[in-house]
Amino acid sequence: MKKIKVHEGRAYYPMPCAVVGAKIGEKANYLTVAWFSMVNPDPPYLAIAMNKAHYTNLGIKTNRTFSLNIPSVDIAEKVDYCGLVSGKKFDKATIFETFYGELETAPMVKECPFNVECRLVQTVELPAEDLFIGEIITAYCDENCLTGGTPDLKKINSFILSMPDKRYRALGQDIGSAWDMGKKHIKK
Amino acid sequence: MKKIKVHEGRAYYPMPCAVVGAKIGEKANYLTVAWFSMVNPDPPYLAIAMNKAHYTNLGIKTNRTFSLNIPSVDIAEKVDYCGLVSGKKFDKATIFETFYGELETAPMVKECPFNVECRLVQTVELPAEDLFIGEIITAYCDENCLTGGTPDLKKINSFILSMPDKRYRALGQDIGSAWDMGKKHIKK
């Protein structure tokens, strides 16, 4: 297949979707993000890239805490809303039910089946973004999304952002077992 | 729904899958990764967290270049293989057809429909991982995965890693339009 040079402005892959929570003044604020990843296993660190213009960044910098909330397909419209408007102008605390955990300044979204609260470890300054690296202090999961006491992504029923076509997509067909299906290629 | 505290060792979300390419000595080496994200739009930066023990890290540090290759469902077994064995012991250059772009030291996987070659901008040292931040210099896409000259994730047919159940999953049902379906919640 012929390789064609395309605009180098983005990498295209299935981007996870989440809602970041931060407290600004006395209020919870929420922002939808797709640029995040686990970055360290132990201690468990998460990194989230957020454009410096976002209102939510202020809360993270002030309290040095934030949450990451993994939504289900059912609430995709509300999640999308949190990426459409700024907390500077709209009170996004009212769109979800908020709960707090151990950190007290990392508001979490009750409607999202999986939530982690993080303490900020480091901020990497990039040209347009703050890359916030946080340590996961506590993780929460809806009781009905557990299998054998462990979070179950099928039950969480999360979705991804497909770019550049700007579509949300549910997870589809099981195509195999990780750290397993490639064993046939190992030459003894 | 009742929230249950679960082990805080990870955040669970649909993790994207990719193959990182680096040159070590005269050879291409490939490693499967799931902990990566775009982190800056312009200039376009990608960040990839890779455990310091990986052989591939050496190539990235030496040449200060790497590639990220987005695979399709069709080659999931080969992608899984690249996460099972180390380039210290196995010659992973032979599992894929390699091509080089402008950077000359960032081997790319021809069988992956979408590829970017990156120049290392910064390495953030985390407890167990190197967080490599690279600028995308050139992006390539298979001609048959373009729609109107732009990469099309449906045609690329990529997959995600579901954790903690360790399953690869294809992308599923379209559930709506991003930056759009939430507009009904905007109060005028």
Boltz contact constraints between the chains, C-beta under 6 A:
constraints:
  - contact:
      token1: [A, 1]
      token2: [B, 142]
      max_distance: 6.0
  - contact:
      token1: [A, 2]
      token2: [B, 143]
      max_distance: 6.0
  - contact:
      token1: [A, 3]
      token2: [B, 140]
      max_distance: 6.0
  - contact:
      token1: [A, 4]
      token2: [B, 141]
      max_distance: 6.0
  - contact:
      token1: [A, 4]
      token2: [B, 143]
      max_distance: 6.0
  - contact:
      token1: [A, 6]
      token2: [B, 139]
      max_distance: 6.0
  - contact:
      token1: [A, 6]
      token2: [B, 141]
      max_distance: 6.0
  - contact:
      token1: [A, 6]
      token2: [B, 151]
      max_distance: 6.0
  - contact:
      token1: [A, 8]
      token2: [B, 136]
      max_distance: 6.0
  - contact:
      token1: [A, 8]
      token2: [B, 138]
      max_distance: 6.0
  - contact:
      token1: [A, 8]
      token2: [B, 139]
      max_distance: 6.0
  - contact:
      token1: [A, 9]
      token2: [B, 44]
      max_distance: 6.0
  - contact:
      token1: [A, 11]
      token2: [B, 38]
      max_distance: 6.0
  - contact:
      token1: [A, 11]
      token2: [B, 46]
      max_distance: 6.0
  - contact:
      token1: [A, 11]
      token2: [B, 68]
      max_distance: 6.0
  - contact:
      token1: [A, 11]
      token2: [B, 116]
      max_distance: 6.0
  - contact:
      token1: [A, 12]
      token2: [B, 114]
      max_distance: 6.0
  - contact:
      token1: [A, 12]
      token2: [B, 151]
      max_distance: 6.0
  - contact:
      token1: [A, 12]
      token2: [B, 153]
      max_distance: 6.0
  - contact:
      token1: [A, 13]
      token2: [B, 16]
      max_distance: 6.0
  - contact:
      token1: [A, 13]
      token2: [B, 70]
      max_distance: 6.0
  - contact:
      token1: [A, 14]
      token2: [B, 16]
      max_distance: 6.0
  - contact:
      token1: [A, 14]
      token2: [B, 158]
      max_distance: 6.0
  - contact:
      token1: [A, 14]
      token2: [B, 160]
      max_distance: 6.0
  - contact:
      token1: [A, 14]
      token2: [B, 171]
      max_distance: 6.0
  - contact:
      token1: [A, 16]
      token2: [B, 13]
      max_distance: 6.0
  - contact:
      token1: [A, 16]
      token2: [B, 14]
      max_distance: 6.0
  - contact:
      token1: [A, 35]
      token2: [B, 37]
      max_distance: 6.0
  - contact:
      token1: [A, 35]
      token2: [B, 38]
      max_distance: 6.0
  - contact:
      token1: [A, 35]
      token2: [B, 39]
      max_distance: 6.0
  - contact:
      token1: [A, 36]
      token2: [B, 37]
      max_distance: 6.0
  - contact:
      token1: [A, 37]
      token2: [B, 35]
      max_distance: 6.0
  - contact:
      token1: [A, 37]
      token2: [B, 36]
      max_distance: 6.0
  - contact:
      token1: [A, 37]
      token2: [B, 37]
      max_distance: 6.0
  - contact:
      token1: [A, 38]
      token2: [B, 11]
      max_distance: 6.0
  - contact:
      token1: [A, 38]
      token2: [B, 35]
      max_distance: 6.0
  - contact:
      token1: [A, 39]
      token2: [B, 49]
      max_distance: 6.0
  - contact:
      token1: [A, 39]
      token2: [B, 126]
      max_distance: 6.0
  - contact:
      token1: [A, 39]
      token2: [B, 129]
      max_distance: 6.0
  - contact:
      token1: [A, 39]
      token2: [B, 131]
      max_distance: 6.0
  - contact:
      token1: [A, 40]
      token2: [B, 126]
      max_distance: 6.0
  - contact:
      token1: [A, 40]
      token2: [B, 127]
      max_distance: 6.0
  - contact:
      token1: [A, 40]
      token2: [B, 128]
      max_distance: 6.0
  - contact:
      token1: [A, 40]
      token2: [B, 129]
      max_distance: 6.0
  - contact:
      token1: [A, 41]
      token2: [B, 128]
      max_distance: 6.0
  - contact:
      token1: [A, 44]
      token2: [B, 9]
      max_distance: 6.0
  - contact:
      token1: [A, 44]
      token2: [B, 10]
      max_distance: 6.0
  - contact:
      token1: [A, 46]
      token2: [B, 11]
      max_distance: 6.0
  - contact:
      token1: [A, 49]
      token2: [B, 39]
      max_distance: 6.0
  - contact:
      token1: [A, 68]
      token2: [B, 11]
      max_distance: 6.0
  - contact:
      token1: [A, 70]
      token2: [B, 13]
      max_distance: 6.0
  - contact:
      token1: [A, 73]
      token2: [B, 175]
      max_distance: 6.0
  - contact:
      token1: [A, 76]
      token2: [B, 175]
      max_distance: 6.0
  - contact:
      token1: [A, 76]
      token2: [B, 176]
      max_distance: 6.0
  - contact:
      token1: [A, 77]
      token2: [B, 181]
      max_distance: 6.0
  - contact:
      token1: [A, 77]
      token2: [B, 182]
      max_distance: 6.0
  - contact:
      token1: [A, 80]
      token2: [B, 181]
      max_distance: 6.0
  - contact:
      token1: [A, 80]
      token2: [B, 182]
      max_distance: 6.0
  - contact:
      token1: [A, 81]
      token2: [B, 182]
      max_distance: 6.0
  - contact:
      token1: [A, 81]
      token2: [B, 185]
      max_distance: 6.0
  - contact:
      token1: [A, 84]
      token2: [B, 182]
      max_distance: 6.0
  - contact:
      token1: [A, 85]
      token2: [B, 186]
      max_distance: 6.0
  - contact:
      token1: [A, 114]
      token2: [B, 12]
      max_distance: 6.0
  - contact:
      token1: [A, 116]
      token2: [B, 11]
      max_distance: 6.0
  - contact:
      token1: [A, 124]
      token2: [B, 124]
      max_distance: 6.0
  - contact:
      token1: [A, 126]
      token2: [B, 39]
      max_distance: 6.0
  - contact:
      token1: [A, 126]
      token2: [B, 40]
      max_distance: 6.0
  - contact:
      token1: [A, 127]
      token2: [B, 40]
      max_distance: 6.0
  - contact:
      token1: [A, 128]
      token2: [B, 40]
      max_distance: 6.0
  - contact:
      token1: [A, 128]
      token2: [B, 41]
      max_distance: 6.0
  - contact:
      token1: [A, 129]
      token2: [B, 39]
      max_distance: 6.0
  - contact:
      token1: [A, 129]
      token2: [B, 40]
      max_distance: 6.0
  - contact:
      token1: [A, 131]
      token2: [B, 39]
      max_distance: 6.0
  - contact:
      token1: [A, 136]
      token2: [B, 8]
      max_distance: 6.0
  - contact:
      token1: [A, 138]
      token2: [B, 8]
      max_distance: 6.0
  - contact:
      token1: [A, 139]
      token2: [B, 6]
      max_distance: 6.0
  - contact:
      token1: [A, 139]
      token2: [B, 8]
      max_distance: 6.0
  - contact:
      token1: [A, 140]
      token2: [B, 3]
      max_distance: 6.0
  - contact:
      token1: [A, 140]
      token2: [B, 5]
      max_distance: 6.0
  - contact:
      token1: [A, 141]
      token2: [B, 4]
      max_distance: 6.0
  - contact:
      token1: [A, 141]
      token2: [B, 6]
      max_distance: 6.0
  - contact:
      token1: [A, 142]
      token2: [B, 1]
      max_distance: 6.0
  - contact:
      token1: [A, 143]
      token2: [B, 2]
      max_distance: 6.0
  - contact:
      token1: [A, 143]
      token2: [B, 4]
      max_distance: 6.0
  - contact:
      token1: [A, 150]
      token2: [B, 164]
      max_distance: 6.0
  - contact:
      token1: [A, 151]
      token2: [B, 6]
      max_distance: 6.0
  - contact:
      token1: [A, 151]
      token2: [B, 12]
      max_distance: 6.0
  - contact:
      token1: [A, 153]
      token2: [B, 12]
      max_distance: 6.0
  - contact:
      token1: [A, 153]
      token2: [B, 162]
      max_distance: 6.0
  - contact:
      token1: [A, 158]
      token2: [B, 14]
      max_distance: 6.0
  - contact:
      token1: [A, 159]
      token2: [B, 175]
      max_distance: 6.0
  - contact:
      token1: [A, 160]
      token2: [B, 14]
      max_distance: 6.0
  - contact:
      token1: [A, 161]
      token2: [B, 178]
      max_distance: 6.0
  - contact:
      token1: [A, 162]
      token2: [B, 153]
      max_distance: 6.0
  - contact:
      token1: [A, 164]
      token2: [B, 150]
      max_distance: 6.0
  - contact:
      token1: [A, 166]
      token2: [B, 178]
      max_distance: 6.0
  - contact:
      token1: [A, 167]
      token2: [B, 174]
      max_distance: 6.0
  - contact:
      token1: [A, 168]
      token2: [B, 175]
      max_distance: 6.0
  - contact:
      token1: [A, 168]
      token2: [B, 176]
      max_distance: 6.0
  - contact:
      token1: [A, 168]
      token2: [B, 178]
      max_distance: 6.0
  - contact:
      token1: [A, 169]
      token2: [B, 171]
      max_distance: 6.0
  - contact:
      token1: [A, 169]
      token2: [B, 172]
      max_distance: 6.0
  - contact:
      token1: [A, 169]
      token2: [B, 174]
      max_distance: 6.0
  - contact:
      token1: [A, 170]
      token2: [B, 172]
      max_distance: 6.0
  - contact:
      token1: [A, 170]
      token2: [B, 173]
      max_distance: 6.0
  - contact:
      token1: [A, 170]
      token2: [B, 175]
      max_distance: 6.0
  - contact:
      token1: [A, 171]
      token2: [B, 14]
      max_distance: 6.0
  - contact:
      token1: [A, 171]
      token2: [B, 169]
      max_distance: 6.0
  - contact:
      token1: [A, 171]
      token2: [B, 172]
      max_distance: 6.0
  - contact:
      token1: [A, 172]
      token2: [B, 169]
      max_distance: 6.0
  - contact:
      token1: [A, 172]
      token2: [B, 170]
      max_distance: 6.0
  - contact:
      token1: [A, 172]
      token2: [B, 171]
      max_distance: 6.0
  - contact:
      token1: [A, 172]
      token2: [B, 172]
      max_distance: 6.0
  - contact:
      token1: [A, 173]
      token2: [B, 170]
      max_distance: 6.0
  - contact:
      token1: [A, 174]
      token2: [B, 167]
      max_distance: 6.0
  - contact:
      token1: [A, 174]
      token2: [B, 169]
      max_distance: 6.0
  - contact:
      token1: [A, 175]
      token2: [B, 73]
      max_distance: 6.0
  - contact:
      token1: [A, 175]
      token2: [B, 76]
      max_distance: 6.0
  - contact:
      token1: [A, 175]
      token2: [B, 159]
      max_distance: 6.0
  - contact:
      token1: [A, 175]
      token2: [B, 168]
      max_distance: 6.0
  - contact:
      token1: [A, 175]
      token2: [B, 170]
      max_distance: 6.0
  - contact:
      token1: [A, 176]
      token2: [B, 76]
      max_distance: 6.0
  - contact:
      token1: [A, 176]
      token2: [B, 168]
      max_distance: 6.0
  - contact:
      token1: [A, 178]
      token2: [B, 161]
      max_distance: 6.0
  - contact:
      token1: [A, 178]
      token2: [B, 166]
      max_distance: 6.0
  - contact:
      token1: [A, 178]
      token2: [B, 168]
      max_distance: 6.0
  - contact:
      token1: [A, 181]
      token2: [B, 77]
      max_distance: 6.0
  - contact:
      token1: [A, 181]
      token2: [B, 80]
      max_distance: 6.0
  - contact:
      token1: [A, 182]
      token2: [B, 77]
      max_distance: 6.0
  - contact:
      token1: [A, 182]
      token2: [B, 80]
      max_distance: 6.0
  - contact:
      token1: [A, 182]
      token2: [B, 81]
      max_distance: 6.0
  - contact:
      token1: [A, 182]
      token2: [B, 84]
      max_distance: 6.0
  - contact:
      token1: [A, 185]
      token2: [B, 81]
      max_distance: 6.0
